[in-house]
Amino acid sequence: MPIVMAASFSGVRVRRFTRRGAFHLIQVLLFCAVLVGDVSASAQHPEGVEIRGVVEDADGNPAAATVVRLQHAGAVTRTDAHGGFAFENVRPGRYVVYAEDGDLSASREVSTEDSAGRVVLILAARDANAKQMDFADSPNFKVAGITDWTAVGGHGSDASLRASETLARQAAMLKPAMPGPAAASARESELRAAAAASPGSFAANRELGRFCLQKRSYGEALVPLLTAFRIDPTNRSNEYDLALAYKETGDLKRSQEHVLHLLAEENAAEFHRLAGDLNEAMGDALSAEREYETAVHLEPSEANEFTWGTELLLHRAVWPAIEVFKRGVAAHPKSMRMLSALGIALFSSAQYEEAAQYLCRATELAPQDPVPNMFLGEIVIASPAPLGCAEQELAQFAQTQSGNAQAKYYYAMAILKRQETSPDTADVEKARSLLMEASRLDTKLAEADLQLGILSMNRKDYQQAISYFTKAVEADSRLGDAHYRMGVAYQRIGSAAQAQKEFEQHDAIVKAQAQTIDQQRARVKQFMVVLQGQSSAGK
């Protein structure tokens, strides 16, 4: 069946029929009109015009709850029960109205220009076979559903896959810290005194609630924010903070009630983002992804794009996450967390060298920040080969953070990674020295002692290796690799009983860790992604 697209303006109805391509598309009929009001309407919307339309299927039935986007204006809405939609107070200019229902879509370009006080709509039909990515705000993929994690998309060894899962979770926690109270703000005691002196004051309770929220005292923020809400329930900023406080204290139901009320009042990106956070917390990952995507279309900010990207990455939609993060990096090249997240996503798709390049850029933005350097160090360890810029950046990190044991450890690991392809005795000794310093700075850094034990094994100094491995398991009894290697060392010196004991502990740890990983994966549903031009689920 053909795509049917029609538009009306000034009483003229235009139809255009195009042949269907190779893909199954829902027939969507989109009417678009720019309504130019009279003098009273102009007074009501002094800054722009109204774009109104209706979405129907090929049989003329209204397409309810269809997503409609006004590209360039950053507006998103859904059709009502009659298929109608409206974008109000739109400034004159050129737009694309885009309707999407499942795998099927229709679009119209709308151009307006002022002429004798009247806006004229110029309609330009769009061929149904044109690519959606021609729209700057349309991704080249669609999350079509979710599935159990029965066939995890990964790469390389299981250790690499586990590393990418761990880094994805850590990347998601890079959401910006809530700004602390400004230096000029009144002290907490003064704010509390003001609220106590004027319990009926919206401003006093609001300021106290915001102060508590900013210092992450969510429980303490609830009472003054709720009091302020009861005094003035129309203040959306305060209601948003109240919803956030409810969410952070675990009262998801009350938080959702307020978020739904806010969305009914205003289609704002931050409300959709909080709705997504709530959906994710309640286990509805698919709805969360929809909310995050809507937030990006409404406001393609760094925060919204990052949140959407990390949601995709957490649910193993790696290639879509890369697409989102690359767009985010292009728009926000100075965002350390966007660069870091892109590096992690690329690592998850086995693009190790490119991943390192982006993480190196992140470390250059914040050379003393341990977070991007930690990410860089972890992918160095998991990578099958040395990574170009990594060693130099980690060397600088170790130099600037002279008292940071982790910095010494990661730099040592970068040096040792290079030894796999280009052995150098002096460099091995340098790495050993760094590991010893890391172990001295942090006696609980079991990984440093594990590596020292491995280096001793390489020199066939089995007694010293056992000493390091023993220290490692004392610091972290769950370090299975240390138990296994200690078993090998005991074998080499003829202590079969001790070796068997270590091997048994290793096996028990591996079994317990596998169960934990299975439980974690069972809680994380994998997104089924359809790429543009494909009809089957992707990665």
N, C-alpha and C positions, 0 to 999 in steps of 0.2 A: 504494500500500500504506500502511496506517496505521502510525504510530509506536506501538510497543508498549513500555510502561514498566511495570515491576513492582517490588515491594519486598516483602521478607519481614521479619517480626519476631515473635518468640515463636511460631514455627510457623504463623503466619497468612500466606497468600500473597494479594496484592492485584494485580489487573490493571486497567489502564485503557487503553482504545483511543480515540485521537483521530484525527480526519480529517486527512489530509495537506493542507498549504497549497499555495501556488503554487510552492514551491521543491522541488528534488530533494534529499531528505535520506536518509542511511543509517539504516536501522532499527536502533536500538541499544536493548538491553534492559539496564536497570541495576537490580541488586539492591543494596539498602543495608540494613545492619543495624548497630545499636549493640550490641556484645556486652558483656554485663556479667558479669565473672568472679566466681569464688568468692573466698573469703578469700585464698587463695594468689595469685590473679590481682590482687587489690586491692593486695597487698603488692608485687607486681612493678611495677604502674603506680599509685603512690600519688596522682599528681596528676590522673589523668583516665581516660578510657575508650578503647576501641578502636572505630573505625568500619571495618567490613570489608564488602566486597561483591564482586560479579562483574559484568562487562559482557559481554553476549551480543548477537548479532544476532536478527532476528525469527524465525529458524529454530532458535534455541537453540544456535547455534555460538558458542564463546568468541571474543571480540574481543580478540586479543592486541595488545600494544604501543599500546593506546589511552591517550591522555592523560586523567588524572582529576585534578580540582582540588577541593580542600576550601576553598571561599571563606570568608573571615574568619579562617581559621586560617593562611592563606598557604602551604598545603602543596600540592605537586604530585607526582604519581607516574605511573607507567605500569603497565598491567595485565601480568600474566605470561602464559605460554603458555596457561594455562587461563582467561584473562580475569579473573583475580582481582586484587584490590587491597586494601590495608589502610593506614589512618592510625592510628598508635599514639599512646597517651598524649595524647589530645585532652581538653581541659578541657570540662566540661559547658557547654552553651550551644546557640545556634542556628547552623546551618551550611547551606550549599548544596553538595551533591556534584554535580559537573558532569563529564560524560564527553563527549569530542569525538573523532571519527574522520573526518577529511576535512571535508566540508561538513555532516556530520550529527552530531547531538548528542542527549543526553538528560540530564535533571537531576532531582534530588530535593532537597527541603528537609528537613533533619533537625533536630529540636529535642529536646534532652535536658533532663530536670530530675530532681533527686535526690528520691527518695521511699523512705523506710525502707531506705536503703542500696542502692537499686536504681534504675538510670537507665532511664527509660521513653522509648522512641523514638516521636515523633509524626510520621507521614509526611504530607506535603502534596504532592499531585500537581501538576505544572506543565504547563500547556497547551503543546503542541508549537509553536504559532504565536507564543508570547510572544517578545519581543525579547531577544537575548542581552545587550544593554547594560543590562538590568535588574540584571545581576550587576556589582557595582562593579569586579571584577577582569577583566571580559571586554571586549576592545576591540571597536570597531565595524567591524573589518576583519580580513581574514586574508590573509597572504602565501601565494598559491597556487602560486607557482613563480618562475622567472627566465627572462629572455629576453635576447637580444643587444640592444645599444643601437642599434636600427635606426630607431626613431621616437621620439627623445628627447622627453619631455614638458617643454616649456619655456614661455616667455612672451616677448612683446616681441621685441626684436632679439636677434641671435646674441650680441652683446656682453653683454646682460643674462643670457642663458643661461650664458655662460662665467663671468660674475661669480658666479652662483648656485652653479655647480659648484665654483669656487675657494673660495667662502666655506663651502660644505658640508664640504670637506676640512679647512679651517682650524678649523671648529667641532668636528670629530671629534677634533682634537688638544687640545681644552680639557679632556681628562680630567685629574682632579686630580693635581697633582704629588705624588709620594710624599713624605711628611713626612720632613724631615731628622732626624738624630739629636737627641734631646732635649738641652737644655743640661746636664742632670745626668749624661748618659751619659759613660762613660769615654772617654778619647781613643783614637784608632785604635791608636796604638802600644801602649797598655796592653792593648787587646783582643787584639792580635796576640801580645803577650808572654804573656798568659794562655792563649791557644790553644796556643802553642808549649810552654809549661810543662806543660800538661795535654792532650796530644793525644787522650786517650781520654775527655775530658769533653764530654758533650753540650752542657751550658750554655755552655761557653767557645766552642765552635765555632759554636753557634747564635747567640750574641750578635755574634760577629765577622761571620758571614754576614749577619745582619740589618743591621748597620752598613753593610757594603759595598753591600747592596741599597738601603738608604735614600739613599745618596749616588750611586746609579745606576752604581756600579762592578760591573756584572753579572758580568763575567768573574772578578773577584776574589772575588765572593760565592759562586761555584760550589763551590770546594774546601771551604771550611768548612761550607757547607750540605749538601753531599754527605757529608762526614764525619759530621756530626750525624745525617743520615738513616740512615747505616749503623749508628750507635750505637743509635738509637731510631727504627726505621722506622714506629712507630705514631703518632708526633707529626704530626698533620695540618697544623698551622700551619707547621711546618718544611718538610714535603713540598710544601705550596702555594708557599712561597717558592722552593724548589728548582725547581719547575715553572716559576715565573715567570722565574727566572734563566736556565733553559734556553731559554725562549722568547725572551728579550731578547738572548741570544747567538746566536740563529739555529738552535738545535738543536730544531726543532719536533717531531721524532719522539719524542725522550726526554721533552720537556715533555708531549706528549699522553699518553704512557704513564702518567706520574704523575697527570695530571688524571683519566684514566679510572679509575685505582685509587682516587683520592680520591672520585669520584662513586659508585663501587661501595660505598664505606664510608659515605658521607653525602651526602644530597641537598641540598647547600648552595648558596645563590645565588652566592657568590663563585667556587665551582668551576665552575658553569655559565657565569659571565661569562668566566672565563679560557678555558674550552672554546670559547666563541664567538670570543674573540680569536684562538685558534689556528686555528679553522676559517676565519676571514676571512683570516688570513695564508697559509693553504694554498689559498686560492681557492674555498673552499666557502661562498659567501655565504648560501645558503639555510639550511644547517645552523647557521651563525653566528647568523642571525636567530632561529632556533628556540631556541637556547641563551640568547640575550639575553632573549627573551620569557619563557622559563621562569624566569630569574633574577628578573625583575620580579614574577612571580606568587608566587615563594617569598618575596621580600623587596622590596617596592616602595620601595626606597631611592632617594635622589637619584642615586647613582652608577649604579644599575641602569637606572633610567628614562632617564637621559641617554644611556647607552651604547646602549640599544635604539633610542631616537629618532634618534641620529646614524647608526646602521646603516641605518635606513629612509631617512633623508635622503640618505646617500651613494649609495644605489641607486635614487634618484629616486622613492621611494614618498613623495611630498611630503605628500599629505593625511593618510595615516596618521601620518607624523612629526609633523605639526601636532597631531594628536589626542594623541599621547603627550606631547609637550612641554607642551601646555596642561594636561594632567593633572599633569605634573611641576611646572609653575609654581604651580598651585593648591596642591599639597602642599608645595612648597619655594619660597615667594615671595621668599626672600632669596638664592636661588642665582643668582649672576651668569651662570654659564655656561648654565644652563637658560633664563634670559631671553634671552640672546644667541642660543642655538640656535633658540628659538622665533621670534625676529625674523628669522633667516636663512631658516627654513622658510617663514615668511609671505612674505618677499621672493621666494622661489623660486616661490610661487604667485601672484605679481603683486599681493599685498595690501600695497602699499608703505607706506601711511600707518600701518596697524596694525603692520607690521614695525618702523617707526621708533619707535612708542610703546614697544614692548617693549625695543628696544635703548636707548632713552633711560632706561628704568627700570634697565637693567643699568649704564649709565654713572653713574647717580645712586648706585648701591650702591658703585661703585669709581671715583670721578671722576678719579683719577690713574692708573688702570690703562689702558694703551694698547690692550688687546685689544678691549673692547667699543666703545671710541671708534673704533678702526680699522674694525670691522665697520660701525658707523654711518656713517663717512665713505665707505666703499665703496658702500653702498646709496644714499647721497646722490648719488654720481657716476653710478650706473647707473639711478637712478630717472628717469622721464620728467617729473617735476614736483617742486617744492620740497616738503620733508617737514616738517610742523609743528614738532615740538620739536627737530629735528636741529641747526639753526643755533645755537640757544642753548646746547645741550649741548656742541657742538664749540667754541663761543667760550670756554666755561669751561675746556675741556680745553687750548686754546691758551694761556689765561691762566695756569693752574696749572702747565703744562709749558712754561715760557718758552724752554727750550733744546731743545725737541723739534721738529725740522724737520717731521716727519710731522703733528704737531698743527697747525702753522701751515698746512700744505698742505690738510688736510681742512677747516679753517675757511674758508679762501679758496674752496675748491670749493663749500661750502655757500652762501656769499655769491653766487658766480657763478651757481649754479643758480637762485637767486631772480631774477637779472637776465633770465632767459629769459621771465619773465612780468611783471616789474615793474622795468624798467631804471632805474638810478640811477647817475649819473656818479661821485658821491662814493664809493659802495659799490664800484664797479669799481676805483677807485684804492686803496681800502682792501684789496681782494683782491690787487691788484698788489703792494702793499707787503708783505703777508703772504707772497706767493710769493717775492719777492726775499729776504725774511728766511729762508725755508725753504731756498732755494738756497744762501744763504750758510752756514747751519748744516750743510748736508749737500750737498757738491758732487756726490755720486752720486745725488741725488734727481732723476732725469731728468724725472719727471712735472711737477715744478715749473717747470723750464725750458721744457718743452713748452707749458705753459699761458701762461707769459710770452710765448712766441713767438706764440701764438694772439692774445693781447691786442694785441701789436704789429701783427699782421696786420689786426686790426679797425681800427686807427688808420692803416692803409696805410703803416706804417713797415716796408717789406719788408727793408731791410738789417738793421735791428735784429732782425726776426723770424728771419732766416737765422742771425744770431749766436746767438740763443737755441736754435734748432733744432739747430745744429751742436754746441752745448754739451750738448744733451740726448742726441744720438746718441753723443757721446764718452763720456757716462756710462753709456749703455745702447744698444749698437749694434742690439739687437733691437726697439727701439721703432719699429715700422713707421709709426705715425701721424706721428712727427716727420719721417721721410724723405718721406712723401707731402706733408705741408704745406710742407716745405722745397722740394720740387719745384714746388709751386704758387707759392711766393714767387719762385723763380728765373724761372718763366714771366712773372710780373708785371714783372720788371725786364729781360726780354728775353734771359735766358741759357737758351736752349732745350736746349743740350747738357747743361748741369748739371742742368736740370730732368729730362731723360730719364734721366740716371744715378740720380737720387734715386727716380724712379718705378720703375725696374727693381729697385732695392734693396728698395723697399717691397713689390713683388710677390713677390720671393724670400722675404722675411720672412713674409709672409702665407701663402705656400704651405708653408713649413717649420712655421709655427705650426699650420696646419690639420692637417698630418700628425701633429704631436705630440698635438693634441687628439683626433684619431681613434684614436690608439694608447691614450691614456688612457681613452677611452670604451669601447674594445674590452676593456680589462681590467676594467671595472666593469659587471657584469651588472645589468640593470634588474629590479626586483621586479615581478611581476604580482600585483596586489592585487584581492581580491574584497571589496567593501563589503557590509555587512549588507543582505540583501534583494536582492542582485544575483547573477547567475550568470555574468557575464563578467568578464574581467580589466579592472582599472581602470587608473589612470595608471601 
